[in-house]
Amino acid sequence: MKVIGIVVGGGGAAPVVCSSSVRNHRFRVSFSSTSSPGSKTVEQVGIAAAKPEYKPGVFDDLFLNLFRSKLVQEVGWDSKKPGYDGLIEVANLLMKKGTTNSDTVETTVRILRSLFPPYLLELYKMLIAPIGGGKIAAMMVARVTVLTCQWLMGPCKVNSIDLPDGTSCSSGVYVERCKYLEESKCAGICTNTCKFPTQTFFKDHMGVPLLMEPNFADYSCQFKFGVLPPLPEDDSILKEPCLEACPNASLRRMAARNIDVTACPKT
């Protein structure tokens, strides 16, 4: 299919027709080298884009309340705010409570494990994960993720990804605009209570490697089930700066003007 895009230049805007595959639903915005005073950066354009809408399903409140209750058990505190806003406050406290980032990751992995019935994870790892070199298990969890996690992340879809062996597989999940990242406004919460623990959980407890690639510019995220992630210390995501809107970074700026606030608290 073809997509009409817009090239913004010093003299105005003109429509441009560019090719795009059906599987890839990302949009690109091109800028000329000369920009007017009122022009926006790529990050500003991405964040200002219309939020994708997700209509809650029958079980979404059940999933949210279950996940929140497990968080509360670990943190020992609950927010007075209802629904998703309260969940974000509890997750923020979880991030602050951990002595180290590793503590936060381990706690979150424990929470994820507690969401599943006893022995289900072990049976999946033992019986399903080895089938077809792991591709069947990867495709299955990708589809279950889309069916059960949109209440947390927002609209997402299964897509095809490239695997290390040179083949492709429909074991990816593309999150158009992650609600969890956007509402928390914190890269540290994203990496330490979502990305790293989720990668660890699927690999160690379900036998399915997972690489998650959050994009802090437009809040999208690409899940790649069946792809081994790098070691946490080698992950390029740790080199990303804090979000400008990050409440934790703002507190650090207010507390001490002489600290290097370009380094995110997540590190």
VEXLO-613958 format. One line per 10 residues: number of its first residue (from 0); for each residue x, y, z of N, C-alpha, C. Coordinates in steps of 0.1 Angstrom, whole numbers. Each point is the difference from the previous one (the first is absolute). Layout:
<lummars>
NUM> X,Y,Z,X,Y,Z,X,Y,Z ~ ...
</lummars>
This chain:
<lummars>
0> 8,-12,0,-8,12,0,9,12,0 ~ -6,12,-3,7,12,0,-5,9,11 ~ 9,8,6,-4,9,10,4,14,-3 ~ -9,10,2,4,14,-3,6,6,12 ~ 12,5,-1,7,6,11,1,15,-2 ~ 6,7,9,2,15,-2,15,3,3 ~ 6,7,-9,13,5,1,-1,15,4 ~ 6,4,12,-1,13,4,13,7,-3 ~ -1,12,-7,12,7,-3,-2,15,3 ~ 10,8,-3,-1,14,3,-11,7,-7
10> -4,-5,-12,-9,6,-8,-14,-5,1 ~ -3,-9,10,-13,-5,1,0,-15,0 ~ -12,-6,-2,-1,-15,1,-5,-5,-14 ~ 5,-11,-4,-5,-6,-12,-2,-15,2 ~ -11,-6,-6,-2,-14,2,10,-8,-8 ~ 4,-12,5,9,-9,-6,-6,-14,1 ~ 1,-7,-11,-5,-14,0,12,-9,2 ~ -1,-9,10,11,-9,3,-6,-14,1 ~ 8,-10,-2,-5,-14,1,2,-5,14 ~ -9,-8,4,0,-6,13,-6,-14,0
20> 6,-9,6,-6,-14,0,-12,0,9 ~ -8,-10,-2,-12,-1,8,3,-4,14 ~ 11,-7,2,3,-5,14,6,12,8 ~ 6,9,-6,6,11,8,-9,12,0 ~ -5,3,12,-10,11,1,6,12,6 ~ 14,1,1,6,12,6,0,11,-11 ~ -1,12,5,0,12,-9,13,7,2 ~ 5,6,-11,12,7,0,-3,15,-3 ~ 7,9,6,-1,14,-3,14,5,-4 ~ 0,6,-12,13,5,-5,1,15,1
30> 12,5,3,2,14,2,12,5,-9 ~ -1,11,-6,11,6,-7,10,5,9 ~ 12,3,-5,11,5,9,-3,14,5 ~ -8,8,-7,-4,13,5,-13,-1,7 ~ -1,5,12,-12,0,7,-4,14,5 ~ -13,2,0,-5,13,4,-1,1,15 ~ 0,12,6,-1,1,15,-11,-7,6 ~ -11,-2,-7,-11,-7,6,0,-15,-3 ~ 10,-5,-6,0,-15,-4,2,-8,13 ~ -4,-12,-1,1,-9,12,11,-11,-3
40> 5,-5,11,10,-11,-1,-8,-13,-2 ~ 7,-10,-4,-6,-13,-3,-7,-5,13 ~ 7,2,12,-5,-5,12,-14,7,4 ~ 0,14,-3,-12,7,3,-11,-4,-9 ~ 3,-3,-13,-10,-5,-9,-6,-13,4 ~ 9,-9,4,-4,-14,4,-9,1,12 ~ 4,8,11,-8,0,12,-13,7,-2 ~ 0,10,-9,-12,8,-3,-10,-8,-8 ~ 4,-11,-6,-9,-8,-9,-12,-4,8 ~ -11,-2,-7,-12,-5,6,2,-13,7
50> -5,-2,12,1,-12,7,-9,-11,-6 ~ 5,-12,-2,-8,-11,-5,-10,-3,11 ~ -12,-3,-4,-11,-3,10,-1,-15,2 ~ -2,-4,13,-3,-14,3,-13,-1,8 ~ -9,-8,-5,-13,-2,7,2,-12,10 ~ -1,3,13,2,-11,10,-10,-12,-3 ~ 6,-12,2,-8,-12,-2,-6,-5,13 ~ -6,-11,-1,-8,-6,12,10,-3,12 ~ 12,-5,-3,8,-4,11,11,10,3 ~ 0,12,-6,11,10,3,0,4,14
60> -11,3,6,0,5,14,5,-11,9 ~ -4,-13,-3,5,-11,8,15,-1,-1 ~ 6,1,-12,15,0,-2,6,11,8 ~ -5,12,-2,6,12,7,0,-2,15 ~ -12,-4,6,-1,-1,14,9,-11,6 ~ 1,-11,-8,9,-11,4,14,5,1 ~ 5,6,-11,14,5,-1,2,10,11 ~ -9,9,2,2,10,10,1,-6,14 ~ -9,-10,3,0,-6,13,14,-7,3 ~ 6,-6,-11,13,-6,2,11,11,3
70> -1,11,-7,9,11,2,-1,5,15 ~ -12,2,4,-3,5,14,6,-10,10 ~ -2,-13,-2,6,-10,9,15,2,2 ~ 7,2,-11,14,2,0,5,13,6 ~ -8,11,-3,4,13,4,-4,3,15 ~ -12,-6,3,-5,2,14,-8,13,1 ~ -4,5,-11,-8,13,0,-9,0,-13 ~ -11,7,1,-9,2,-11,-4,14,-2 ~ -1,5,-12,-4,13,-3,-15,2,3 ~ -4,12,3,-14,3,2,-7,3,-14
80> 8,1,-10,-5,3,-14,-6,-13,-5 ~ -11,0,-7,-6,-12,-6,7,-3,-13 ~ -2,-13,-4,3,-4,-14,15,2,-4 ~ 2,4,-12,14,0,-6,8,10,7 ~ -5,12,4,8,10,6,6,-5,14 ~ -8,-7,7,5,-6,12,11,-10,-2 ~ -2,-8,-11,10,-10,-4,13,6,-2 ~ 0,11,-7,13,7,-4,6,6,13 ~ -7,4,10,5,5,12,7,-11,8 ~ -6,-12,0,6,-11,7,12,-5,-7
90> 0,0,-13,12,-4,-8,11,10,2 ~ -3,13,2,10,10,2,7,-3,14 ~ -8,-3,10,5,-3,13,9,-13,0 ~ -4,-10,-8,8,-12,-2,14,4,-5 ~ 0,9,-10,13,4,-6,9,7,11 ~ -6,8,8,7,8,10,4,-9,12 ~ -8,-10,3,3,-9,12,12,-9,-2 ~ 2,-4,-12,11,-9,-2,14,6,4 ~ 8,-8,7,13,5,4,9,2,-12 ~ -1,-9,-10,7,1,-13,-10,-3,-11
100> 4,3,-12,-9,-4,-12,-2,-15,-1 ~ 10,-7,4,-1,-15,0,-11,-5,9 ~ -1,7,12,-11,-4,9,-13,3,-6 ~ -2,11,-7,-13,3,-6,-3,-10,-11 ~ 10,-4,-8,-2,-10,-10,-5,-13,6 ~ 8,-5,10,-4,-12,6,-14,0,7 ~ -3,11,6,-14,1,6,-10,-1,-11 ~ 2,7,-11,-10,0,-11,-1,-14,-6 ~ 11,-7,-2,-1,-14,-5,-8,-9,10 ~ 2,2,12,-8,-7,10,-15,3,-1
110> -3,12,-3,-14,4,-1,-6,-7,-13 ~ 8,0,-11,-5,-6,-12,-2,-15,2 ~ 9,-6,7,-2,-15,3,-13,-3,8 ~ -3,9,9,-11,-2,9,-14,2,-8 ~ 1,5,-12,-13,2,-7,-4,-13,-7 ~ 8,-11,0,-3,-12,-7,-2,-11,10 ~ -9,-10,-4,-3,-11,9,13,-9,2 ~ 1,-6,11,11,-9,3,3,-10,-11 ~ 12,-2,-4,4,-11,-9,-3,4,-15 ~ -8,10,-3,-3,3,-14,13,5,-7
120> 8,8,6,12,5,-6,10,-11,-3 ~ 1,-8,10,10,-12,-1,-4,-9,-11 ~ -13,-3,-1,-5,-9,-11,2,7,-14 ~ -3,13,-1,2,7,-12,14,-1,-5 ~ 9,3,10,15,0,-3,4,-14,-4 ~ -5,-10,6,5,-14,-2,-7,-6,-13 ~ -13,2,-2,-7,-7,-11,-2,9,-13 ~ -2,13,2,-3,8,-12,12,7,-6 ~ 8,5,9,11,9,-5,10,-8,-9 ~ 3,-13,1,9,-6,-9,-6,-3,-14
130> -13,0,-2,-6,-4,-13,4,10,-11 ~ 4,-6,-11,3,8,-12,12,10,2 ~ 9,-4,9,11,9,2,-3,13,8 ~ -12,-1,7,-4,12,8,-10,9,-7 ~ -2,-1,-13,-8,9,-8,-15,-1,4 ~ -4,-12,2,-15,-2,4,-3,7,13 ~ 9,-2,10,-2,7,13,1,15,-1 ~ 9,5,-9,2,14,-1,-13,7,-7 ~ -5,-7,-10,-12,5,-7,-12,-1,10 ~ -1,-10,8,-11,-1,9,0,11,11
140> 11,3,6,1,10,10,-2,14,-6 ~ 4,2,-13,-3,13,-6,-15,2,-1 ~ -7,-10,-4,-15,2,-1,-7,1,13 ~ 5,-7,10,-6,1,13,3,14,6 ~ 12,5,-3,3,14,5,-9,10,-6 ~ -3,-1,-13,-10,10,-6,-14,-2,6 ~ -4,-12,3,-13,-3,5,-2,5,14 ~ 11,-1,8,-2,3,15,7,12,5 ~ 8,7,-8,8,11,6,-3,14,-5 ~ -10,1,-9,-3,13,-5,-5,10,10
150> -6,-5,11,-5,9,11,12,7,6 ~ 12,-6,0,12,5,6,8,9,-10 ~ 1,-5,-12,9,7,-10,-7,9,-10 ~ -13,-3,-2,-7,7,-11,-1,-9,-12 ~ -5,5,-11,-1,-8,-13,13,-6,-4 ~ -1,-12,-4,12,-7,-5,-4,-11,-10 ~ 9,-5,-7,-3,-10,-11,12,-9,-2 ~ -3,-13,-4,10,-9,-3,6,4,-14 ~ 13,0,-1,7,3,-12,12,-10,-3 ~ 5,0,-11,11,-9,-4,13,6,3
160> 9,-8,6,14,5,3,10,-9,-6 ~ 12,5,-1,12,-7,-5,6,-8,12 ~ 3,-12,-2,6,-8,11,15,-1,-3 ~ 8,-4,10,15,-1,-1,4,-10,-11 ~ -8,-10,-3,4,-10,-10,-3,4,-14 ~ -4,13,-2,-3,5,-13,-14,-2,-5 ~ -8,-7,7,-14,-2,-3,-9,11,6 ~ -12,1,-4,-9,9,6,-12,-8,6 ~ -6,6,10,-11,-7,7,-10,10,6 ~ -12,-4,0,-11,10,5,0,-2,15
170> 11,3,7,1,-1,14,4,13,7 ~ -4,11,-8,3,13,6,-13,6,4 ~ 1,10,9,-12,8,5,4,15,-1 ~ -7,7,-8,3,15,-1,-10,8,8 ~ 5,7,10,-9,9,8,1,14,-6 ~ -11,5,-5,0,12,-7,4,12,9 ~ -5,1,12,4,11,9,-3,-6,14 ~ 11,-3,7,-1,-8,13,-7,9,11 ~ -11,-3,4,-7,7,11,8,0,13 ~ 6,-11,3,8,-1,12,12,10,1
180> 7,1,-11,11,10,-1,-6,14,-1 ~ -10,2,-7,-5,14,-1,-6,5,13 ~ -7,-8,7,-6,4,13,10,1,11 ~ 10,-8,0,10,1,11,10,11,-3 ~ 2,3,-13,10,10,-5,14,-2,6 ~ 3,-13,2,13,-3,6,7,-12,-7 ~ 12,3,-6,7,-11,-7,5,-11,10 ~ 2,4,13,4,-10,10,-11,-9,3 ~ -12,4,1,-12,-8,2,-1,-10,-12 ~ 1,5,-12,-1,-8,-12,11,-11,0
190> 12,3,3,11,-10,-1,0,-10,12 ~ -2,6,12,2,-9,12,-13,-7,5 ~ -12,5,-4,-12,-7,4,-7,-6,-12 ~ 6,1,-12,-7,-5,-12,10,-8,-9 ~ 9,8,-6,9,-6,-11,8,-11,6 ~ 9,3,9,10,-10,5,-7,-12,8 ~ -10,3,9,-6,-12,6,-9,-8,-9 ~ -6,6,-10,-8,-8,-10,9,-9,-8 ~ 11,6,-5,10,-8,-7,4,-12,8 ~ 4,2,13,5,-10,8,-11,-11,3
200> -12,5,2,-12,-9,3,-2,-10,-11 ~ -1,5,-12,-3,-9,-12,12,-9,-3 ~ 12,4,1,11,-8,-2,2,-11,10 ~ 0,4,13,4,-9,11,-12,-9,4 ~ -12,5,-1,-11,-7,6,-10,-6,-10 ~ 1,5,-13,-8,-6,-11,8,-6,-11 ~ 13,2,0,9,-5,-10,-1,7,-13 ~ -5,12,0,-1,8,-13,8,12,1 ~ 11,1,-8,8,13,0,-8,11,-4 ~ 3,12,5,-8,12,-3,9,12,0
210> 0,8,-11,6,13,0,-10,11,-2 ~ 0,9,10,-10,11,-1,8,13,-4 ~ -6,8,-9,7,12,-5,-9,12,1 ~ -1,6,12,-8,12,2,6,12,-7 ~ -8,8,-5,4,13,-7,-5,11,8 ~ 10,7,7,-4,11,9,-4,13,-7 ~ 2,0,-14,-4,12,-7,-15,0,-4 ~ -5,-12,-4,-14,0,-3,-8,-10,8 ~ 6,-6,11,-7,-8,9,-4,-14,-6 ~ 5,-3,-11,-3,-13,-6,9,-11,6
220> -3,-12,-2,8,-11,5,-1,-12,-9 ~ 11,-6,-3,0,-13,-8,4,-11,8 ~ -8,-10,2,3,-13,6,5,-9,-10 ~ 11,-7,3,5,-10,-10,2,-14,8 ~ -11,-7,0,0,-14,6,9,-9,-9 ~ 9,-7,6,9,-9,-7,13,6,-3 ~ 2,12,5,13,7,-2,7,2,14 ~ 12,-4,2,7,1,13,4,15,1 ~ -3,6,12,4,14,3,15,0,3 ~ 7,12,-1,13,1,5,0,0,15
230> 12,-2,7,0,1,14,-4,14,4 ~ -7,2,11,-5,13,4,11,11,0 ~ 12,-3,4,11,10,0,4,4,-14 ~ -3,-9,-10,4,3,-14,-12,6,-8 ~ -11,1,6,-12,5,-7,1,15,-3 ~ -1,4,-12,1,14,-4,-11,9,6 ~ -11,-6,5,-11,7,6,5,8,13 ~ 10,-6,6,5,7,12,8,13,-3 ~ 3,2,-12,7,12,-4,-10,12,-3 ~ -13,-4,-1,-10,10,-3,-2,10,12
240> -1,13,-3,-2,9,11,-14,-1,6 ~ -3,7,11,-13,0,6,-10,7,-10 ~ -12,-3,2,-10,8,-7,-1,14,7 ~ -3,10,-8,0,14,5,-12,1,11 ~ -10,-8,-2,-12,1,9,2,-9,12 ~ 11,-8,1,2,-10,11,-1,7,13 ~ -10,-4,9,-1,6,13,12,-2,9 ~ 6,-12,-1,12,-3,8,12,9,-4 ~ 2,2,-13,10,9,-5,-2,14,5 ~ -13,5,0,-3,13,4,3,2,15
250> -3,-10,8,4,1,14,15,1,2 ~ 7,-8,-8,15,1,1,5,14,-4 ~ -6,6,-10,4,13,-4,-3,11,11 ~ -11,-2,6,-4,9,11,9,-1,12 ~ 3,-13,3,8,-3,12,15,5,-1 ~ 6,-2,-11,14,4,-1,3,4,-15 ~ 2,13,-2,2,5,-13,13,-5,-6 ~ 9,-4,8,14,-3,-5,1,-15,-4 ~ -11,-8,1,1,-14,-4,-1,-1,-15 ~ 6,-11,-5,-2,-2,-15,-13,-7,-2
260> -10,8,-4,-13,-5,-2,-3,-6,-14 ~ 11,0,-8,-2,-6,-13,0,-16,1 ~ 6,-4,11,0,-15,3,-13,-3,7 ~ -7,-10,-6,-13,-3,6,1,-8,13 ~ -9,3,10,1,-8,13,-1,-15,-2 ~ -5,-4,-12,-1,-15,-2,14,-7,0 ~ 11,8,-2,13,-6,-1,7,0,14
</lummars>
